Amino acid sequence: MHKRSDTRGPDSLPEILALTRIGGQSLETRARGAQELTRVLRCCLPQDLAPHCLWATSENGTIVVVTSNSSWATRLRFEEKRMLEAANRTESPPATRLRVLVIPAGEWIAP
């Protein structure tokens, strides 16, 4: 392995992610948190609905969930209480709102 000069930038994606900060957290930390939150929410949802919770993240007391169409968005909104309760078992500070975003299937690239 070569020694990196102080004048060069990061050599690898993990180094870049570790240096990129959003709200005091590294991009990598936020992505892992969103991945875990998505898993937690899918586990609390009915089996037919869970795969339609494509991605979830938490910001400023709001859980943001991504789904592929308005029909699934409506069903997810009906599960707001259940999702907030599940999220708040792992999230700190607790979330008080749920926001569901629709990104059509052809426009969504899964993380």
C-alpha positions as CSV (number, residue, x, y, z in Angstrom):
1,M,0.0,0.0,0.0
2,H,1.3,3.4,-0.9
3,K,1.6,6.3,1.5
4,R,-0.8,9.1,0.6
5,S,0.5,12.6,0.3
6,D,-1.2,15.3,2.4
7,T,-2.0,17.3,-0.7
8,R,-4.2,14.6,-2.3
9,G,-7.8,13.9,-1.5
10,P,-9.3,10.7,-0.2
11,D,-8.3,7.4,-2.0
12,S,-11.4,5.4,-1.5
13,L,-15.2,5.6,-1.3
14,P,-15.2,4.8,2.4
15,E,-12.8,7.7,3.1
16,I,-15.0,10.0,1.1
17,L,-18.1,8.9,2.9
18,A,-16.4,9.3,6.3
19,L,-15.4,12.9,5.4
20,T,-18.8,13.9,4.0
21,R,-20.9,15.3,6.9
22,I,-24.6,16.1,7.0
23,G,-26.0,17.4,10.2
24,G,-22.9,16.4,12.1
25,Q,-23.1,12.7,10.9
26,S,-21.0,11.1,8.2
27,L,-22.9,10.2,5.0
28,E,-22.1,6.6,5.7
29,T,-23.6,6.8,9.2
30,R,-26.8,8.3,7.9
31,A,-27.1,5.7,5.2
32,R,-26.7,2.9,7.6
33,G,-29.2,4.5,10.0
34,A,-31.7,4.8,7.1
35,Q,-31.1,1.2,6.1
36,E,-31.8,0.0,9.7
37,L,-34.9,2.3,10.0
38,T,-36.3,0.8,6.7
39,R,-35.8,-2.7,8.1
40,V,-37.5,-1.8,11.4
41,L,-40.5,-0.3,9.6
42,R,-40.8,-3.2,7.1
43,C,-40.9,-5.6,10.1
44,C,-43.9,-3.8,11.7
45,L,-46.0,-3.6,8.5
46,P,-48.4,-6.2,7.1
47,Q,-46.6,-8.8,4.9
48,D,-48.2,-7.5,1.7
49,L,-47.3,-3.9,2.4
50,A,-43.8,-4.2,3.8
51,P,-42.0,-4.5,0.4
52,H,-43.5,-1.2,-0.7
53,C,-41.7,0.6,2.0
54,L,-38.7,1.2,-0.3
55,W,-36.6,3.5,1.9
56,A,-37.0,5.4,5.1
57,T,-35.1,8.0,6.9
58,S,-35.6,10.3,9.9
59,E,-35.0,14.0,10.1
60,N,-36.1,16.6,12.6
61,G,-38.8,14.5,14.2
62,T,-40.2,13.3,10.9
63,I,-40.0,9.8,9.4
64,V,-39.9,10.0,5.6
65,V,-40.9,6.9,3.8
66,V,-40.5,6.3,0.0
67,T,-42.9,4.2,-2.0
68,S,-43.7,3.7,-5.7
69,N,-47.3,4.9,-6.2
70,S,-50.1,6.7,-4.5
71,S,-52.0,3.5,-3.7
72,W,-49.2,2.2,-1.6
73,A,-48.7,5.7,-0.1
74,T,-52.3,5.7,1.1
75,R,-51.9,2.2,2.7
76,L,-48.6,3.3,4.4
77,R,-50.3,6.4,5.8
78,F,-52.9,4.2,7.4
79,E,-50.1,2.5,9.3
80,E,-48.6,5.8,10.6
81,K,-49.2,5.0,14.3
82,R,-47.7,1.6,14.0
83,M,-44.6,2.9,12.1
84,L,-44.0,5.8,14.5
85,E,-44.2,3.4,17.4
86,A,-41.7,1.0,15.8
87,A,-39.4,3.8,14.8
88,N,-39.4,5.4,18.2
89,R,-38.2,2.2,19.8
90,T,-34.9,2.8,17.9
91,E,-34.9,6.5,17.0
92,S,-33.7,9.3,19.3
93,P,-35.1,11.9,19.5
94,P,-38.6,10.4,18.9
95,A,-40.4,11.1,15.6
96,T,-43.8,12.7,15.8
97,R,-44.7,12.8,12.1
98,L,-44.8,10.5,9.1
99,R,-44.3,11.8,5.6
100,V,-44.7,9.4,2.6
101,L,-43.1,10.3,-0.7
102,V,-44.1,8.8,-4.0
103,I,-41.2,8.1,-6.4
104,P,-42.5,6.2,-9.5
105,A,-41.0,2.8,-9.9
106,G,-39.1,3.8,-13.1
107,E,-37.5,6.7,-11.3
108,W,-36.4,4.9,-8.1
109,I,-33.0,3.4,-7.9
110,A,-32.8,1.2,-4.8
111,P,-29.9,1.9,-2.5
